[in-house]
Amino acid sequence: MEKKVLEIVNVIRASKGLVGLDILSINDKLRDDLELTSFDLAELTVRLEDEFDIDVFEDGLVNTVGEIYAKLKK
């Protein structure tokens, strides 16, 4: 699961011309550390839902990679 999330984040970052990441930390903030915008978060939501069949933002905002992992493990 973590590898797939990293892959999705890197696809989004690459579309913005940002360098891909080797690892994600559970403490990484989606906006501040990963440099994702609101538009990027919408794309992330769609891609995660397509891959894992869950809307990680359904119950409100998710701010960190760890929060995404927690939702995906439910």
mmCIF file of the N, C-alpha and C atoms, coordinates in Angstrom:
data_MODEL
# 
_entry.id   MODEL 
# 
loop_
_atom_site.group_PDB 
_atom_site.id 
_atom_site.type_symbol 
_atom_site.label_atom_id 
_atom_site.label_alt_id 
_atom_site.label_comp_id 
_atom_site.label_asym_id 
_atom_site.label_entity_id 
_atom_site.label_seq_id 
_atom_site.pdbx_PDB_ins_code 
_atom_site.Cartn_x 
_atom_site.Cartn_y 
_atom_site.Cartn_z 
_atom_site.occupancy 
_atom_site.B_iso_or_equiv 
_atom_site.pdbx_formal_charge 
_atom_site.auth_seq_id 
_atom_site.auth_comp_id 
_atom_site.auth_asym_id 
_atom_site.auth_atom_id 
_atom_site.pdbx_PDB_model_num 
ATOM 1   N N  . MET A 1 1  ? 0.816   -1.186 0.000   1.00 0.00 ? 1  MET A N  1 
ATOM 2   C CA . MET A 1 1  ? 0.000   0.000  0.000   1.00 0.00 ? 1  MET A CA 1 
ATOM 3   C C  . MET A 1 1  ? 0.870   1.264  0.000   1.00 0.00 ? 1  MET A C  1 
ATOM 4   N N  . GLU A 1 2  ? 1.884   1.305  0.861   1.00 0.00 ? 2  GLU A N  1 
ATOM 5   C CA . GLU A 1 2  ? 2.740   2.488  0.945   1.00 0.00 ? 2  GLU A CA 1 
ATOM 6   C C  . GLU A 1 2  ? 3.445   2.756  -0.384  1.00 0.00 ? 2  GLU A C  1 
ATOM 7   N N  . LYS A 1 3  ? 3.882   1.692  -1.039  1.00 0.00 ? 3  LYS A N  1 
ATOM 8   C CA . LYS A 1 3  ? 4.566   1.841  -2.325  1.00 0.00 ? 3  LYS A CA 1 
ATOM 9   C C  . LYS A 1 3  ? 3.637   2.448  -3.375  1.00 0.00 ? 3  LYS A C  1 
ATOM 10  N N  . LYS A 1 4  ? 2.379   2.022  -3.383  1.00 0.00 ? 4  LYS A N  1 
ATOM 11  C CA . LYS A 1 4  ? 1.412   2.539  -4.353  1.00 0.00 ? 4  LYS A CA 1 
ATOM 12  C C  . LYS A 1 4  ? 1.094   4.013  -4.065  1.00 0.00 ? 4  LYS A C  1 
ATOM 13  N N  . VAL A 1 5  ? 0.966   4.369  -2.801  1.00 0.00 ? 5  VAL A N  1 
ATOM 14  C CA . VAL A 1 5  ? 0.714   5.774  -2.444  1.00 0.00 ? 5  VAL A CA 1 
ATOM 15  C C  . VAL A 1 5  ? 1.890   6.631  -2.900  1.00 0.00 ? 5  VAL A C  1 
ATOM 16  N N  . LEU A 1 6  ? 3.111   6.164  -2.665  1.00 0.00 ? 6  LEU A N  1 
ATOM 17  C CA . LEU A 1 6  ? 4.304   6.883  -3.114  1.00 0.00 ? 6  LEU A CA 1 
ATOM 18  C C  . LEU A 1 6  ? 4.278   7.060  -4.630  1.00 0.00 ? 6  LEU A C  1 
ATOM 19  N N  . GLU A 1 7  ? 3.923   6.004  -5.335  1.00 0.00 ? 7  GLU A N  1 
ATOM 20  C CA . GLU A 1 7  ? 3.854   6.066  -6.799  1.00 0.00 ? 7  GLU A CA 1 
ATOM 21  C C  . GLU A 1 7  ? 2.838   7.117  -7.256  1.00 0.00 ? 7  GLU A C  1 
ATOM 22  N N  . ILE A 1 8  ? 1.680   7.146  -6.625  1.00 0.00 ? 8  ILE A N  1 
ATOM 23  C CA . ILE A 1 8  ? 0.634   8.121  -6.982  1.00 0.00 ? 8  ILE A CA 1 
ATOM 24  C C  . ILE A 1 8  ? 1.109   9.545  -6.686  1.00 0.00 ? 8  ILE A C  1 
ATOM 25  N N  . VAL A 1 9  ? 1.704   9.752  -5.520  1.00 0.00 ? 9  VAL A N  1 
ATOM 26  C CA . VAL A 1 9  ? 2.219   11.078 -5.158  1.00 0.00 ? 9  VAL A CA 1 
ATOM 27  C C  . VAL A 1 9  ? 3.266   11.522 -6.175  1.00 0.00 ? 9  VAL A C  1 
ATOM 28  N N  . ASN A 1 10 ? 4.136   10.615 -6.579  1.00 0.00 ? 10 ASN A N  1 
ATOM 29  C CA . ASN A 1 10 ? 5.184   10.970 -7.537  1.00 0.00 ? 10 ASN A CA 1 
ATOM 30  C C  . ASN A 1 10 ? 4.628   11.282 -8.922  1.00 0.00 ? 10 ASN A C  1 
ATOM 31  N N  . VAL A 1 11 ? 3.565   10.619 -9.334  1.00 0.00 ? 11 VAL A N  1 
ATOM 32  C CA . VAL A 1 11 ? 2.919   10.943 -10.616 1.00 0.00 ? 11 VAL A CA 1 
ATOM 33  C C  . VAL A 1 11 ? 2.390   12.378 -10.569 1.00 0.00 ? 11 VAL A C  1 
ATOM 34  N N  . ILE A 1 12 ? 1.750   12.719 -9.466  1.00 0.00 ? 12 ILE A N  1 
ATOM 35  C CA . ILE A 1 12 ? 1.199   14.074 -9.317  1.00 0.00 ? 12 ILE A CA 1 
ATOM 36  C C  . ILE A 1 12 ? 2.328   15.107 -9.267  1.00 0.00 ? 12 ILE A C  1 
ATOM 37  N N  . ARG A 1 13 ? 3.375   14.821 -8.500  1.00 0.00 ? 13 ARG A N  1 
ATOM 38  C CA . ARG A 1 13 ? 4.514   15.746 -8.413  1.00 0.00 ? 13 ARG A CA 1 
ATOM 39  C C  . ARG A 1 13 ? 5.190   15.914 -9.773  1.00 0.00 ? 13 ARG A C  1 
ATOM 40  N N  . ALA A 1 14 ? 5.336   14.826 -10.518 1.00 0.00 ? 14 ALA A N  1 
ATOM 41  C CA . ALA A 1 14 ? 5.982   14.891 -11.833 1.00 0.00 ? 14 ALA A CA 1 
ATOM 42  C C  . ALA A 1 14 ? 5.191   15.767 -12.793 1.00 0.00 ? 14 ALA A C  1 
ATOM 43  N N  . SER A 1 15 ? 3.866   15.724 -12.694 1.00 0.00 ? 15 SER A N  1 
ATOM 44  C CA . SER A 1 15 ? 3.036   16.551 -13.587 1.00 0.00 ? 15 SER A CA 1 
ATOM 45  C C  . SER A 1 15 ? 3.226   18.039 -13.303 1.00 0.00 ? 15 SER A C  1 
ATOM 46  N N  . LYS A 1 16 ? 3.761   18.358 -12.132 1.00 0.00 ? 16 LYS A N  1 
ATOM 47  C CA . LYS A 1 16 ? 4.040   19.750 -11.748 1.00 0.00 ? 16 LYS A CA 1 
ATOM 48  C C  . LYS A 1 16 ? 5.503   20.115 -11.959 1.00 0.00 ? 16 LYS A C  1 
ATOM 49  N N  . GLY A 1 17 ? 6.287   19.149 -12.462 1.00 0.00 ? 17 GLY A N  1 
ATOM 50  C CA . GLY A 1 17 ? 7.708   19.403 -12.677 1.00 0.00 ? 17 GLY A CA 1 
ATOM 51  C C  . GLY A 1 17 ? 8.543   19.275 -11.417 1.00 0.00 ? 17 GLY A C  1 
ATOM 52  N N  . LEU A 1 18 ? 7.993   18.627 -10.390 1.00 0.00 ? 18 LEU A N  1 
ATOM 53  C CA . LEU A 1 18 ? 8.725   18.438 -9.139  1.00 0.00 ? 18 LEU A CA 1 
ATOM 54  C C  . LEU A 1 18 ? 9.453   17.099 -9.167  1.00 0.00 ? 18 LEU A C  1 
ATOM 55  N N  . VAL A 1 19 ? 10.526  17.022 -8.446  1.00 0.00 ? 19 VAL A N  1 
ATOM 56  C CA . VAL A 1 19 ? 11.334  15.809 -8.363  1.00 0.00 ? 19 VAL A CA 1 
ATOM 57  C C  . VAL A 1 19 ? 10.558  14.729 -7.605  1.00 0.00 ? 19 VAL A C  1 
ATOM 58  N N  . GLY A 1 20 ? 10.677  13.497 -8.067  1.00 0.00 ? 20 GLY A N  1 
ATOM 59  C CA . GLY A 1 20 ? 10.052  12.374 -7.383  1.00 0.00 ? 20 GLY A CA 1 
ATOM 60  C C  . GLY A 1 20 ? 10.716  12.109 -6.040  1.00 0.00 ? 20 GLY A C  1 
ATOM 61  N N  . LEU A 1 21 ? 9.970   11.501 -5.159  1.00 0.00 ? 21 LEU A N  1 
ATOM 62  C CA . LEU A 1 21 ? 10.460  11.186 -3.822  1.00 0.00 ? 21 LEU A CA 1 
ATOM 63  C C  . LEU A 1 21 ? 10.820  9.710  -3.741  1.00 0.00 ? 21 LEU A C  1 
ATOM 64  N N  . ASP A 1 22 ? 11.799  9.388  -2.904  1.00 0.00 ? 22 ASP A N  1 
ATOM 65  C CA . ASP A 1 22 ? 12.185  7.994  -2.694  1.00 0.00 ? 22 ASP A CA 1 
ATOM 66  C C  . ASP A 1 22 ? 11.336  7.332  -1.614  1.00 0.00 ? 22 ASP A C  1 
ATOM 67  N N  . ILE A 1 23 ? 10.962  8.124  -0.620  1.00 0.00 ? 23 ILE A N  1 
ATOM 68  C CA . ILE A 1 23 ? 10.167  7.593  0.488   1.00 0.00 ? 23 ILE A CA 1 
ATOM 69  C C  . ILE A 1 23 ? 9.159   8.649  0.948   1.00 0.00 ? 23 ILE A C  1 
ATOM 70  N N  . LEU A 1 24 ? 8.124   8.173  1.622   1.00 0.00 ? 24 LEU A N  1 
ATOM 71  C CA . LEU A 1 24 ? 7.181   9.053  2.295   1.00 0.00 ? 24 LEU A CA 1 
ATOM 72  C C  . LEU A 1 24 ? 7.250   8.750  3.786   1.00 0.00 ? 24 LEU A C  1 
ATOM 73  N N  . SER A 1 25 ? 7.194   9.781  4.586   1.00 0.00 ? 25 SER A N  1 
ATOM 74  C CA . SER A 1 25 ? 7.150   9.631  6.033   1.00 0.00 ? 25 SER A CA 1 
ATOM 75  C C  . SER A 1 25 ? 5.710   9.816  6.488   1.00 0.00 ? 25 SER A C  1 
ATOM 76  N N  . ILE A 1 26 ? 5.320   9.118  7.538   1.00 0.00 ? 26 ILE A N  1 
ATOM 77  C CA . ILE A 1 26 ? 3.951   9.293  8.040   1.00 0.00 ? 26 ILE A CA 1 
ATOM 78  C C  . ILE A 1 26 ? 3.709   10.718 8.514   1.00 0.00 ? 26 ILE A C  1 
ATOM 79  N N  . ASN A 1 27 ? 4.774   11.438 8.806   1.00 0.00 ? 27 ASN A N  1 
ATOM 80  C CA . ASN A 1 27 ? 4.646   12.823 9.274   1.00 0.00 ? 27 ASN A CA 1 
ATOM 81  C C  . ASN A 1 27 ? 4.643   13.846 8.146   1.00 0.00 ? 27 ASN A C  1 
ATOM 82  N N  . ASP A 1 28 ? 4.871   13.415 6.898   1.00 0.00 ? 28 ASP A N  1 
ATOM 83  C CA . ASP A 1 28 ? 4.880   14.350 5.771   1.00 0.00 ? 28 ASP A CA 1 
ATOM 84  C C  . ASP A 1 28 ? 3.518   15.012 5.614   1.00 0.00 ? 28 ASP A C  1 
ATOM 85  N N  . LYS A 1 29 ? 3.539   16.331 5.576   1.00 0.00 ? 29 LYS A N  1 
ATOM 86  C CA . LYS A 1 29 ? 2.306   17.093 5.359   1.00 0.00 ? 29 LYS A CA 1 
ATOM 87  C C  . LYS A 1 29 ? 2.075   17.213 3.860   1.00 0.00 ? 29 LYS A C  1 
ATOM 88  N N  . LEU A 1 30 ? 0.850   16.953 3.443   1.00 0.00 ? 30 LEU A N  1 
ATOM 89  C CA . LEU A 1 30 ? 0.530   16.919 2.016   1.00 0.00 ? 30 LEU A CA 1 
ATOM 90  C C  . LEU A 1 30 ? 0.805   18.252 1.337   1.00 0.00 ? 30 LEU A C  1 
ATOM 91  N N  . ARG A 1 31 ? 0.433   19.340 1.978   1.00 0.00 ? 31 ARG A N  1 
ATOM 92  C CA . ARG A 1 31 ? 0.628   20.665 1.372   1.00 0.00 ? 31 ARG A CA 1 
ATOM 93  C C  . ARG A 1 31 ? 2.048   21.188 1.573   1.00 0.00 ? 31 ARG A C  1 
ATOM 94  N N  . ASP A 1 32 ? 2.497   21.190 2.798   1.00 0.00 ? 32 ASP A N  1 
ATOM 95  C CA . ASP A 1 32 ? 3.779   21.823 3.120   1.00 0.00 ? 32 ASP A CA 1 
ATOM 96  C C  . ASP A 1 32 ? 4.985   21.006 2.666   1.00 0.00 ? 32 ASP A C  1 
ATOM 97  N N  . ASP A 1 33 ? 4.996   19.714 2.995   1.00 0.00 ? 33 ASP A N  1 
ATOM 98  C CA . ASP A 1 33 ? 6.164   18.888 2.687   1.00 0.00 ? 33 ASP A CA 1 
ATOM 99  C C  . ASP A 1 33 ? 6.147   18.330 1.266   1.00 0.00 ? 33 ASP A C  1 
ATOM 100 N N  . LEU A 1 34 ? 4.969   17.932 0.797   1.00 0.00 ? 34 LEU A N  1 
ATOM 101 C CA . LEU A 1 34 ? 4.868   17.322 -0.535  1.00 0.00 ? 34 LEU A CA 1 
ATOM 102 C C  . LEU A 1 34 ? 4.520   18.335 -1.615  1.00 0.00 ? 34 LEU A C  1 
ATOM 103 N N  . GLU A 1 35 ? 4.221   19.575 -1.201  1.00 0.00 ? 35 GLU A N  1 
ATOM 104 C CA . GLU A 1 35 ? 3.940   20.695 -2.114  1.00 0.00 ? 35 GLU A CA 1 
ATOM 105 C C  . GLU A 1 35 ? 2.728   20.436 -3.007  1.00 0.00 ? 35 GLU A C  1 
ATOM 106 N N  . LEU A 1 36 ? 1.679   19.824 -2.425  1.00 0.00 ? 36 LEU A N  1 
ATOM 107 C CA . LEU A 1 36 ? 0.460   19.567 -3.177  1.00 0.00 ? 36 LEU A CA 1 
ATOM 108 C C  . LEU A 1 36 ? -0.531  20.715 -2.967  1.00 0.00 ? 36 LEU A C  1 
ATOM 109 N N  . THR A 1 37 ? -1.157  21.129 -4.051  1.00 0.00 ? 37 THR A N  1 
ATOM 110 C CA . THR A 1 37 ? -2.179  22.181 -4.009  1.00 0.00 ? 37 THR A CA 1 
ATOM 111 C C  . THR A 1 37 ? -3.555  21.547 -3.829  1.00 0.00 ? 37 THR A C  1 
ATOM 112 N N  . SER A 1 38 ? -4.574  22.354 -3.715  1.00 0.00 ? 38 SER A N  1 
ATOM 113 C CA . SER A 1 38 ? -5.950  21.853 -3.620  1.00 0.00 ? 38 SER A CA 1 
ATOM 114 C C  . SER A 1 38 ? -6.302  21.001 -4.839  1.00 0.00 ? 38 SER A C  1 
ATOM 115 N N  . PHE A 1 39 ? -5.881  21.446 -5.998  1.00 0.00 ? 39 PHE A N  1 
ATOM 116 C CA . PHE A 1 39 ? -6.113  20.685 -7.229  1.00 0.00 ? 39 PHE A CA 1 
ATOM 117 C C  . PHE A 1 39 ? -5.396  19.337 -7.158  1.00 0.00 ? 39 PHE A C  1 
ATOM 118 N N  . ASP A 1 40 ? -4.170  19.337 -6.672  1.00 0.00 ? 40 ASP A N  1 
ATOM 119 C CA . ASP A 1 40 ? -3.401  18.098 -6.536  1.00 0.00 ? 40 ASP A CA 1 
ATOM 120 C C  . ASP A 1 40 ? -4.076  17.147 -5.548  1.00 0.00 ? 40 ASP A C  1 
ATOM 121 N N  . LEU A 1 41 ? -4.623  17.687 -4.466  1.00 0.00 ? 41 LEU A N  1 
ATOM 122 C CA . LEU A 1 41 ? -5.302  16.861 -3.478  1.00 0.00 ? 41 LEU A CA 1 
ATOM 123 C C  . LEU A 1 41 ? -6.562  16.234 -4.073  1.00 0.00 ? 41 LEU A C  1 
ATOM 124 N N  . ALA A 1 42 ? -7.250  16.966 -4.938  1.00 0.00 ? 42 ALA A N  1 
ATOM 125 C CA . ALA A 1 42 ? -8.416  16.407 -5.625  1.00 0.00 ? 42 ALA A CA 1 
ATOM 126 C C  . ALA A 1 42 ? -7.983  15.243 -6.520  1.00 0.00 ? 42 ALA A C  1 
ATOM 127 N N  . GLU A 1 43 ? -6.887  15.430 -7.238  1.00 0.00 ? 43 GLU A N  1 
ATOM 128 C CA . GLU A 1 43 ? -6.358  14.356 -8.081  1.00 0.00 ? 43 GLU A CA 1 
ATOM 129 C C  . GLU A 1 43 ? -5.916  13.170 -7.230  1.00 0.00 ? 43 GLU A C  1 
ATOM 130 N N  . LEU A 1 44 ? -5.291  13.441 -6.108  1.00 0.00 ? 44 LEU A N  1 
ATOM 131 C CA . LEU A 1 44 ? -4.864  12.388 -5.195  1.00 0.00 ? 44 LEU A CA 1 
ATOM 132 C C  . LEU A 1 44 ? -6.070  11.584 -4.715  1.00 0.00 ? 44 LEU A C  1 
ATOM 133 N N  . THR A 1 45 ? -7.137  12.274 -4.369  1.00 0.00 ? 45 THR A N  1 
ATOM 134 C CA . THR A 1 45 ? -8.360  11.616 -3.918  1.00 0.00 ? 45 THR A CA 1 
ATOM 135 C C  . THR A 1 45 ? -8.893  10.655 -4.973  1.00 0.00 ? 45 THR A C  1 
ATOM 136 N N  . VAL A 1 46 ? -8.973  11.130 -6.211  1.00 0.00 ? 46 VAL A N  1 
ATOM 137 C CA . VAL A 1 46 ? -9.483  10.308 -7.302  1.00 0.00 ? 46 VAL A CA 1 
ATOM 138 C C  . VAL A 1 46 ? -8.593  9.097  -7.539  1.00 0.00 ? 46 VAL A C  1 
ATOM 139 N N  . ARG A 1 47 ? -7.304  9.308  -7.568  1.00 0.00 ? 47 ARG A N  1 
ATOM 140 C CA . ARG A 1 47 ? -6.373  8.202  -7.823  1.00 0.00 ? 47 ARG A CA 1 
ATOM 141 C C  . ARG A 1 47 ? -6.395  7.168  -6.690  1.00 0.00 ? 47 ARG A C  1 
ATOM 142 N N  . LEU A 1 48 ? -6.459  7.642  -5.449  1.00 0.00 ? 48 LEU A N  1 
ATOM 143 C CA . LEU A 1 48 ? -6.530  6.709  -4.327  1.00 0.00 ? 48 LEU A CA 1 
ATOM 144 C C  . LEU A 1 48 ? -7.842  5.937  -4.340  1.00 0.00 ? 48 LEU A C  1 
ATOM 145 N N  . GLU A 1 49 ? -8.922  6.615  -4.673  1.00 0.00 ? 49 GLU A N  1 
ATOM 146 C CA . GLU A 1 49 ? -10.219 5.940  -4.744  1.00 0.00 ? 49 GLU A CA 1 
ATOM 147 C C  . GLU A 1 49 ? -10.234 4.896  -5.855  1.00 0.00 ? 49 GLU A C  1 
ATOM 148 N N  . ASP A 1 50 ? -9.638  5.228  -6.993  1.00 0.00 ? 50 ASP A N  1 
ATOM 149 C CA . ASP A 1 50 ? -9.548  4.257  -8.095  1.00 0.00 ? 50 ASP A CA 1 
ATOM 150 C C  . ASP A 1 50 ? -8.725  3.037  -7.687  1.00 0.00 ? 50 ASP A C  1 
ATOM 151 N N  . GLU A 1 51 ? -7.646  3.271  -6.977  1.00 0.00 ? 51 GLU A N  1 
ATOM 152 C CA . GLU A 1 51 ? -6.730  2.192  -6.609  1.00 0.00 ? 51 GLU A CA 1 
ATOM 153 C C  . GLU A 1 51 ? -7.229  1.351  -5.434  1.00 0.00 ? 51 GLU A C  1 
ATOM 154 N N  . PHE A 1 52 ? -7.779  2.022  -4.400  1.00 0.00 ? 52 PHE A N  1 
ATOM 155 C CA . PHE A 1 52 ? -8.112  1.337  -3.158  1.00 0.00 ? 52 PHE A CA 1 
ATOM 156 C C  . PHE A 1 52 ? -9.609  1.290  -2.864  1.00 0.00 ? 52 PHE A C  1 
ATOM 157 N N  . ASP A 1 53 ? -10.418 1.913  -3.713  1.00 0.00 ? 53 ASP A N  1 
ATOM 158 C CA . ASP A 1 53 ? -11.879 1.928  -3.557  1.00 0.00 ? 53 ASP A CA 1 
ATOM 159 C C  . ASP A 1 53 ? -12.314 2.542  -2.226  1.00 0.00 ? 53 ASP A C  1 
ATOM 160 N N  . ILE A 1 54 ? -11.630 3.627  -1.846  1.00 0.00 ? 54 ILE A N  1 
ATOM 161 C CA . ILE A 1 54 ? -11.991 4.356  -0.632  1.00 0.00 ? 54 ILE A CA 1 
ATOM 162 C C  . ILE A 1 54 ? -11.692 5.835  -0.840  1.00 0.00 ? 54 ILE A C  1 
ATOM 163 N N  . ASP A 1 55 ? -12.598 6.676  -0.348  1.00 0.00 ? 55 ASP A N  1 
ATOM 164 C CA . ASP A 1 55 ? -12.398 8.122  -0.418  1.00 0.00 ? 55 ASP A CA 1 
ATOM 165 C C  . ASP A 1 55 ? -11.770 8.565  0.900   1.00 0.00 ? 55 ASP A C  1 
ATOM 166 N N  . VAL A 1 56 ? -10.472 8.798  0.890   1.00 0.00 ? 56 VAL A N  1 
ATOM 167 C CA . VAL A 1 56 ? -9.766  9.136  2.132   1.00 0.00 ? 56 VAL A CA 1 
ATOM 168 C C  . VAL A 1 56 ? -10.178 10.499 2.692   1.00 0.00 ? 56 VAL A C  1 
ATOM 169 N N  . PHE A 1 57 ? -10.801 11.322 1.862   1.00 0.00 ? 57 PHE A N  1 
ATOM 170 C CA . PHE A 1 57 ? -11.229 12.647 2.314   1.00 0.00 ? 57 PHE A CA 1 
ATOM 171 C C  . PHE A 1 57 ? -12.718 12.691 2.653   1.00 0.00 ? 57 PHE A C  1 
ATOM 172 N N  . GLU A 1 58 ? -13.376 11.534 2.659   1.00 0.00 ? 58 GLU A N  1 
ATOM 173 C CA . GLU A 1 58 ? -14.819 11.473 2.878   1.00 0.00 ? 58 GLU A CA 1 
ATOM 174 C C  . GLU A 1 58 ? -15.249 12.081 4.210   1.00 0.00 ? 58 GLU A C  1 
ATOM 175 N N  . ASP A 1 59 ? -14.476 11.838 5.252   1.00 0.00 ? 59 ASP A N  1 
ATOM 176 C CA . ASP A 1 59 ? -14.837 12.312 6.589   1.00 0.00 ? 59 ASP A CA 1 
ATOM 177 C C  . ASP A 1 59 ? -14.195 13.647 6.942   1.00 0.00 ? 59 ASP A C  1 
ATOM 178 N N  . GLY A 1 60 ? -13.613 14.325 5.974   1.00 0.00 ? 60 GLY A N  1 
ATOM 179 C CA . GLY A 1 60 ? -12.968 15.606 6.228   1.00 0.00 ? 60 GLY A CA 1 
ATOM 180 C C  . GLY A 1 60 ? -11.561 15.624 5.677   1.00 0.00 ? 60 GLY A C  1 
ATOM 181 N N  . LEU A 1 61 ? -10.870 16.694 5.967   1.00 0.00 ? 61 LEU A N  1 
ATOM 182 C CA . LEU A 1 61 ? -9.524  16.864 5.448   1.00 0.00 ? 61 LEU A CA 1 
ATOM 183 C C  . LEU A 1 61 ? -8.541  15.860 6.029   1.00 0.00 ? 61 LEU A C  1 
ATOM 184 N N  . VAL A 1 62 ? -7.628  15.455 5.193   1.00 0.00 ? 62 VAL A N  1 
ATOM 185 C CA . VAL A 1 62 ? -6.508  14.618 5.588   1.00 0.00 ? 62 VAL A CA 1 
ATOM 186 C C  . VAL A 1 62 ? -5.268  15.460 5.332   1.00 0.00 ? 62 VAL A C  1 
ATOM 187 N N  . ASN A 1 63 ? -4.420  15.592 6.331   1.00 0.00 ? 63 ASN A N  1 
ATOM 188 C CA . ASN A 1 63 ? -3.290  16.511 6.222   1.00 0.00 ? 63 ASN A CA 1 
ATOM 189 C C  . ASN A 1 63 ? -1.932  15.847 6.080   1.00 0.00 ? 63 ASN A C  1 
ATOM 190 N N  . THR A 1 64 ? -1.828  14.587 6.498   1.00 0.00 ? 64 THR A N  1 
ATOM 191 C CA . THR A 1 64 ? -0.528  13.929 6.472   1.00 0.00 ? 64 THR A CA 1 
ATOM 192 C C  . THR A 1 64 ? -0.605  12.582 5.754   1.00 0.00 ? 64 THR A C  1 
ATOM 193 N N  . VAL A 1 65 ? 0.550   12.097 5.385   1.00 0.00 ? 65 VAL A N  1 
ATOM 194 C CA . VAL A 1 65 ? 0.642   10.777 4.764   1.00 0.00 ? 65 VAL A CA 1 
ATOM 195 C C  . VAL A 1 65 ? 0.159   9.712  5.746   1.00 0.00 ? 65 VAL A C  1 
ATOM 196 N N  . GLY A 1 66 ? 0.493   9.856  7.009   1.00 0.00 ? 66 GLY A N  1 
ATOM 197 C CA . GLY A 1 66 ? 0.052   8.908  8.038   1.00 0.00 ? 66 GLY A CA 1 
ATOM 198 C C  . GLY A 1 66 ? -1.456  8.808  8.120   1.00 0.00 ? 66 GLY A C  1 
ATOM 199 N N  . GLU A 1 67 ? -2.143  9.926  7.970   1.00 0.00 ? 67 GLU A N  1 
ATOM 200 C CA . GLU A 1 67 ? -3.609  9.914  7.997   1.00 0.00 ? 67 GLU A CA 1 
ATOM 201 C C  . GLU A 1 67 ? -4.163  9.162  6.789   1.00 0.00 ? 67 GLU A C  1 
ATOM 202 N N  . ILE A 1 68 ? -3.505  9.287  5.646   1.00 0.00 ? 68 ILE A N  1 
ATOM 203 C CA . ILE A 1 68 ? -3.926  8.531  4.464   1.00 0.00 ? 68 ILE A CA 1 
ATOM 204 C C  . ILE A 1 68 ? -3.750  7.042  4.736   1.00 0.00 ? 68 ILE A C  1 
ATOM 205 N N  . TYR A 1 69 ? -2.584  6.646  5.250   1.00 0.00 ? 69 TYR A N  1 
ATOM 206 C CA . TYR A 1 69 ? -2.346  5.236  5.564   1.00 0.00 ? 69 TYR A CA 1 
ATOM 207 C C  . TYR A 1 69 ? -3.390  4.699  6.522   1.00 0.00 ? 69 TYR A C  1 
ATOM 208 N N  . ALA A 1 70 ? -3.722  5.473  7.556   1.00 0.00 ? 70 ALA A N  1 
ATOM 209 C CA . ALA A 1 70 ? -4.703  5.030  8.550   1.00 0.00 ? 70 ALA A CA 1 
ATOM 210 C C  . ALA A 1 70 ? -6.062  4.777  7.900   1.00 0.00 ? 70 ALA A C  1 
ATOM 211 N N  . LYS A 1 71 ? -6.479  5.670  7.004   1.00 0.00 ? 71 LYS A N  1 
ATOM 212 C CA . LYS A 1 71 ? -7.767  5.497  6.313   1.00 0.00 ? 71 LYS A CA 1 
ATOM 213 C C  . LYS A 1 71 ? -7.756  4.276  5.410   1.00 0.00 ? 71 LYS A C  1 
ATOM 214 N N  . LEU A 1 72 ? -6.620  4.057  4.735   1.00 0.00 ? 72 LEU A N  1 
ATOM 215 C CA . LEU A 1 72 ? -6.526  2.934  3.808   1.00 0.00 ? 72 LEU A CA 1 
ATOM 216 C C  . LEU A 1 72 ? -6.479  1.591  4.540   1.00 0.00 ? 72 LEU A C  1 
ATOM 217 N N  . LYS A 1 73 ? -6.043  1.591  5.779   1.00 0.00 ? 73 LYS A N  1 
ATOM 218 C CA . LYS A 1 73 ? -5.950  0.341  6.550   1.00 0.00 ? 73 LYS A CA 1 
ATOM 219 C C  . LYS A 1 73 ? -7.258  -0.053 7.196   1.00 0.00 ? 73 LYS A C  1 
ATOM 220 N N  . LYS A 1 74 ? -8.257  0.830  7.175   1.00 0.00 ? 74 LYS A N  1 
ATOM 221 C CA . LYS A 1 74 ? -9.559  0.517  7.801   1.00 0.00 ? 74 LYS A CA 1 
ATOM 222 C C  . LYS A 1 74 ? -10.255 -0.585 7.058   1.00 0.00 ? 74 LYS A C  1 
# 
